[in-house]
Amino acid sequence: MKNADIKNLSAGDLQNNLTSMQAEYTKLKLAHKISPLENPIQIKDLRRTIARLQTELSAKQQQQ
């Protein structure tokens, strides 16, 4: 997800995306521990996307 896409989301959408991304992140980490993923960069990208979502969500909550 790009920063421009994230900034256009509402606080509720950000929260929904954040929970789904966190669930996917834990699933990928577990799968990687069992057997290595073909593309382990996915884990890093997902972690960074989660951080972007959390940053934008906290910024929107402070504006309220």
N, C-alpha and C positions, 0 to 999 in steps of 0.2 A: 504494500500500500504506500502510495506517495504522500508526501507532506501536504500537498495541495488537496488531495482527496480527504485526508484526515481533518484538515481545518474546516472543511465544508460540512462535516457531520455534526449532528446535535449531540448533547450530552448523553441522552439515552442511547443513541446509536453507538457512541463511543464506548459506553459501558458494555453493551451487547457484544460489540466486536472484541473488546478487551477480554471478556470471559471466554469467548470461543477461541481466541488466539492463545490464551493461557492453557486451555485444555489441549489444544493441538500441540503446543510446545512440550507439555509434559508427556504426551503420547510419543512425540518424536524422540525425546530424550530417552524414554524407556526402550523404544525400538532400537535406538542406536547402541544402548548398552547390551542388548541381547545379541544383535548382529549389526555390524557396521552398515550405515546407510550408504547408498550410492553417492549422494551429494550431501555431505555433512555441513556444507555452507548454509543449507536451509535452516539449521538450528540457529546459527548466528543471525541470519536475516530476520527470522521470526522473533528472536530476542530483541533486536533493534526496533522492529515494528511495534512490539509490546511497549517498549520504552517511549516511542513516539506517541502512542495512544494514551499512555498514562500522563505524559507531559501535557498534551492538549486537553485532556479531561480535567487535570488540576487547574489549568489556566482558565477553562470555562467555568469551573466551580468558584474560582476566586472572583470572577467578574460579576457573579450573581450577588 
